[in-house]
Amino acid sequence: MKRFGVLAFPVLLSLLSAASAWSQWQCLYATWDDGDSNGTGHNTPNLAIIKQDMFVALVNTPGVRSFLIPYVNADSARGRVYSYGYGSATSGIYQNWYASALDQVRLQNPGAMVATPDSSIYVANNDELHNVLVFKYRNDSIRVVPPYPRTVAGITSIYGLAVDQNGYVYACNDTTVGDDYDVKVFRPANLWAPTHDELPVSTVNLPDGVYKGIAVSPNGQQLFIADYTNRRVRKYVGSPTTGYTLVPGFNFQLGPADTLPAYPAGTLPRRAKPIGLKYLSPNNILFVACDSMIGVSTAGLSTSYRYGRIYLVNPNTGTLVGSDPSLNTIDVARWNYIQLDSSYTNRVDGKIPGNASGYTSTYDVEFDQQGYLYSQSTFGWTVEKWRFNGTLPTIATVEEIPGVVPESYRLEQNYPNPFNPTTSIEFSILQPALVSIKVYNVLGQEIASLVNEHKRVGTYRVVFDARRLASGTYLYRMVAGGYAETRRMTIIK
């Protein structure tokens, strides 16, 4: 059943920290890798969520196999609708995107994929022309339906893929060297030309390097890109039709805590990097799946299974959400180690409650409409469902008001005021600047930081959620360049 020989490792000191480091995030189930009824069949690097416990798993081994497996009413022991086989039996199997005998594309080394509320499934494919393919999940199967949307994305391999609430499609090059069109933004797929040669409405030029997942806020104003080379996440702001600019103050950066020690002795340490991204609305939290995309050596595989994390990130600043690791970090490897009796790989299918994949290789993160989180184990051949045992915070997001040209720096009175539980605050920036807006109680103690980022010239709106505060009068203060102003607001409950 298992694919690789494994070595036993002593648990890392960091994994022996208090149980609070993982107790609030709980894996509800992981699909059993049993081959006969619920396994995907081979390496499973990505997934797309249709609705709760209904998803599509991507099986891909470059140059060997590529196909999609749907699941319905899934749990650890059931849900798989059909199978192409298991293990080596799947070698040479490639699913086709098919519109007609003269219009078909083989699924080949696909990157990320994403599902939209209308049950469309978008795949960043790497056939010869690097198409963005659109399938439809219908009647528990994966089909291609009229108007048969797909479009060529260019001469460079693509990996990252996202779709905003208005249907704009974002495709990101996997590797870029000397290319000015690294992220291409396309019109909604129902508008794509039948010639499959849709031109992007805007593009983003990235520095040379390797990039993986991308995520976009629902309105398309915030774009996040996993900079795999530099172990960071980049943020851009703008719109799909007018283009995007880099936010220099955004800083999510992996470091020493995300580096695995060398094993065996004499080899290089393995450095985890950001891979999959997902923006969770309405909480406005960026989730970043981080891991080491591992090679084929037994030692390398075993070492990499000791790391696999999903971080919760403030989309305004790039910092982790809060200081509590039980909230801001899903340590998948540590969860596996504890559930599997002090092993990273000792997966026993049929073991109740079936809530650990083993073989941690977390490349993707997705959500259903109820807010359950789904991840996967690429080399465990499994999909996992997670729940946060608590209430996730809601991060105030800053949105530019289009078409409003500022005449001066200005902080407006919040509206409504008094309010319960939310209110909007508008502000204007006359020159590019680092903007800070903070909320204080009447004693001058800081209650919340609403804005702390560089902003270009424009007028913006931020929503303040005060449901956790008591009734009373509060102050909010804006500082930008040489401008500073303070106003009052009142909460009535």
N, C-alpha and C positions, 0 to 999 in steps of 0.2 A: 504494500500500500504506500509506503514512503519512498521517496525518490533518491535521497542522498544519505551516505553514511554520516554520522554525527559524532561529535566529541563531547564529553562531559566537561563543564566549566564550573568553577566555584562562583557563587553569586557575587555580583559586584557590590561593593560597599554601599553604593547609592541605592541599591535595590533592597537594602535591609532597613531603610528608613521607615518611619511610622506608617501604619496602614492608611492614614489619612491621605497619603500621596496618591491613592487610587480609589479609595472607598466610595467616593460620591459618583464616579463613573463606573457603570456596571455593564458588562457584556451580557445581554439577555440570551443570545444564542449564536453559535457559529455553525454553518452548514457542515454536516459530516462529510469527510473525504472518504467515502466508503466504496466508490466505484459503481456499485450496483443501483443505488437509488437516488443519491443526493449530491454526489461529487460533480465538480465542473468538468473533470477530465484531464486538466493540466494547468499550467501556470495561469493565474487569474489576476492581472494587474489593475483592472479597472471595472467599474460597475456604473449602472444608471438606474435610478429609482423611479418607478412608475407611481406607486403609492405604498402605504404601509405593508410590508411583507410581500410586496410584488416588485421584482427588480429583474434586471438583465445583467448577467455576468459576462465579461469579455475574457475569452481564453486566447492567449497569444504567446507563442514562442517564435521569435523572428526566424523566418525562413523554413519553419517546420509546420505550423498550424495557426489558423486564425478563425474563430467562430464565436457566435453569441449564444448564450444559454439563458432562457427565461425561467423565472421562478414565480409561483403563485401560492399564496397562503403559506409562506415559508416558515420553517423553524429549523432546528438542527437536523431533524430526521426526514423531513419531507419538503416538497415544494417544487423540485425540478420538474419541468414540463417534458423535456426530452433530452436526449444525449446523443452525441456523435461517437461515443465510445469513451475509453479510459486509458490514460497513460500512453504508451507507445502505439496503441491502436488508433490514436487520433493523428498520427503523423501523416502529413500530406493532405489534410482536410482543410479547405479554405471555403468559407461561406461567400456567396456572391450577392452583391447588390444587383438586382435584375429588373430592368424595365422592358426589354425586348431582346431578341436574339442579337441585335446589332447595338444594343445599349446595355452593357453589363460591366461590372467592375469587381474584381476579386478582392476580398478583404485580405489585406496584406500588411503585416506589422503596424497595426493601428495604434495610435497614441491614445489620448483621452477620449471619453465619450460622455454625453450628457442627455438626460431626458427632460422634456418640457411638459407642462400641464396637459397638453393635448395628446400625450402619449407618443410624441415623435421622439426618435432616438437619433442623435447626431453623432457621427463617428469621424475622428480625424484620421483618415486612412492614408497609407503610404504606398499606394500603387505607383505606377510610373509617373502619373500626373498629380499625385498628392491631392486627391479629392476629399472634400467634406461630403460625406454620404448621409442621407436622411432615410431612416427606416421608420416603420410604424408598428407599434405594439397593438395588435388587434386580435381578439379571440384567442388569447394566450399563445400567440405566435408572433414572429417578427417578419414583417412584410415590407414590400416597396409598393406604394400606392400612388395613383395620379395626384398631382402633376409630376411625379417621379423626380423629386428635387435632388440634385447633387451639383457641386461646382468645383472646378479645378482651382486649387489654392496656390499653385506656383511650382517652381522647379526645386524647391527646398523641402525637406521632410518637415512635417508638422506634428506637434504633440498636443499642446494646450488647446482647449476648446471650451467656449462658454456661450450662453444665449441669454440675453436680458429679457425683461418682461414684455418688451415691445417686439421681440422676435429678431433683433439684430444678432448676428452670428460673429463671434470673435475666434479667429484661428491664429495660433502662434507657432512660428518656426521652432523646431527642436534645436537646431544649431544654426547660428548665423555668423557668416564671415563676409564682410563687405556688402551686405544686403541692406537696402534702405527700407524695405517693406516687410519687417519681421512679424508684426501683428497686422492682420488684415481684417477689417470689419465689413461684413456683407449685409445687404438688405435681408429682411425676413425671407425665409426659404420659399414661401408661397409666391414670391415675386421673382424668383430666379428664372433666368432665361432657359428655354428648353434646349439650347445649345450647350448648356453646362459650362459657360465661360463668363460667369458673373464677375463684374469689376467691383473691387472694394469701394465703399463710400468714404473710407478713411484708412490710414495706416499709421503704425508706430514704428519708429526706427530704434532698435535696441543696440547697445554695445555688443561687439563680437563676443560670443560665448554660447553656452548651452542653457536652454530654458525648458521648463516642463509645464506644470499646470498653470492655468489662468482662472481668475474669478472676476465677476463683475457685479456691482450693486444692481438691484432690480431696475432702476431708472437709467442705468448706463453711464452715470456720472463718475463712478470710481472703478478703476481697472487695476487689478493686482496680478503680478506675474512672478512666478517662481524662478529666480535667477539661480540655476543649479550650479553654475560655475563658481559664483562668489558666495554661495550658501546664505542667500538673503532673499527677501521679497521686495520687489519694486512696486511702487504705487504711482499711478497716473490719474489725472483728473481731466474732465472735458465732456465730450459727448460723441456718440458714434458718427454723427454727421459733420461735426466741426473739427474733430481730432482731439488729441490728448497731449498733455504736458506732464513731465516728471515732477513728483512732489519730493524735493530734496530732503525734507525733514523727517520723512517716514523711514523708520529703521527697525525692521525685524531681521536679526542677524544671528545665525547659529554660531556657537563657539566651542570652547573646551569641553563643556558639559555634554556636547553632542558629538564627541569623538570617542570611538572605541579604541581601547588599548591594542597594541600590536599583538597578534597571535597567529602562528607561533613566533617565538623569539626571532628577531632578525627581519621580520616583515614590516611593512609600513602600517601605521594606524589607519583605521577606516573611518572616514569622516561622513557623518550623516548630512543630508542636504534636503532642502524643501522640494517636494515633488507635486503633491496634489493640493489644490486650494478650493475652498467653498465659502461663499458669503451667505451667512444665515440671517434672514430677515423674518420677523421684525426686530430681533435682538441686535442686529447690526454688529455681528461678531464674525471675524475672518478666521476660519479653521485652516490650519496648515499641517498637512501630513508630511512627516519627515522620516527619512530612512536612508540606508545605504543601498543603492541599486547594485546588487551583488553579482559576482562573477560565477565561475563554475568550480573553483577549487573547494574541496571539502572544508579545509581550514577557514577559508574566507566565508563560506556559507555559514558555518557554525558560529563564527565570531559575529556576523551581522545579525543573527537571530537574537542577540542580546540587546538590540536597539530597535525601536519602532515606536514613534510618538506622534500624537496629534496635539498641536498647541492651539489655544484660543487667544486670538490677537485683537487688540483694539485697532479698528480700521483707520482711525484718525492719526495714530501715533506710531503704530508698529510694536508697541509694548504689549506684554502679556496682560490679559484681563485680570486685574486684581493681583494680589500677592499670594493667594492660597493655591498651592499646586494641586489640591484635590478638585479645584475648579478649572484652573487654566492649563492643565496637562493631562492628557490621556496616555498613560504609559502602557502601551499595549504589550510590550515585551515583559514588563514586570507582572502584568496581569496573567499572562501565559505562564510565567515561571511559578507563580503561586498556585494557580489552578491546576497545573500539571505536575504537582508534587515535586517542586524544586527542579524543574527541567524546562528548557526552552523548546524542546522538540518532541516530548513524550506524549504525542496525541494518540488517544485511544478512542476510536469511534464507537459510539454507543454508550459512552460513559455519561451518566446523568450528572449535571444538567446540560451537558453539551455546549458549554459557553466559553470555549477557548480553542483557538485555531492551532496554536503552536506555529513553529517556523515563521516567526514574525517577519513580515516584509510588507509594510503598510505604505502603499503608493497612492491611495485614493481615499477620498472622504466625500460622503453625500448625505442628504437628509430627505425624509418624507414630509408630508404636509403636517404631520403631528409633531415634528421636531425630533423624532428618533434619528440617531446618527448611524450610518452604515459605513463600514470600512471593509477591507479585504486582506487576505494573506496571499501574496503572489505565489509563494512556494509552499503554502499550506493547501492551496487549491480550494479556498473557502471564502465565504462572505460572512461578515459579522454585523450584528445589530446591537447598538449601545443605547443606554438611557442614563441621563443625569438625575440622580436622586436628590433633587432640590430645585431651585428656581434660578435659571440663568439670568444674569443681568441684561439690561438693555442699554446699549451704548448710544449716546447722543451722536447723531451724524450731521455733518455740515453739507448743505446742498446749495449750489449756486442758483440764483434766480436769473433765468435767461432774459436777455434783452433789456436789463436795467443797467444804465451807465452811471456810476457814482460820480457825484460832484465834490465829495469831501469824505474824509473819515467820519463815520457816524455809528453810534450804537443806539438802536431804537428801543422804545419802551416795549416790553414783552406784551404779547396778546394771545389769549385773553388775560386780563389781570383785574381782580383776583382770578385764580384758576384752581382746578382740581381734575385730574392729576398732572396734565401736561400743558405746556405753553410754548409758543414760538418766539424766538428772539432773532431779529434781523440786524445785520450790520454791513457796513460798506468799507471797502479798502481802496484807497486812491492810488497807492503804489504797492508793488509786491512786498510782502512783509511777513514776519513771524507774528501770528495772531494768537493771543491768549484771552480766553473768556472763562472766568471762574466764578463760582457761587460761594457766598459766605453767609454765616449766620450773623446776628446783630452783635455778637461778641468778637467778630472778625476772624472766626475760625473757618478755614476752607472746608466746604461741604462737597463740592464737585468741580471737576475740570471739564468744561464742555468743549473747548477748542484749545489746541496747543499744536499748531502746525503752520507751515508756510502757505500763504494764499496769494494768488495772483489778483490783479485789479478786478473788482467786481462787487456785486451785492449778494449776500448769502443769508441763509436761514438755518438755525439750529433749533431742534426741539428738545426741551428740558422735561424729563420725566421725574416728578417729585413724589411718586406714590409712596416712597419709603420715608418721607420727611413728615414732621408734625406740622400742624397749622401754625401760621405765624408770618412775620415779615423777614425777608431775606434780601441780600444785596448781590448784584452781579456786576462784575467789572471787566472791561475790555482794555487790553494794552496792545498796541500795534505801532511799531516804529516809535515816533515821538508823541503818539496820541494815547490818551488814557481817559476813560470815563466810567462812572459808576451810577447804576440805577437801582431802584427798589422794586421788589415784586412781593405779592402776598398769596400765600396758600390758604385756602379755606376748605376744610373737610367736614 
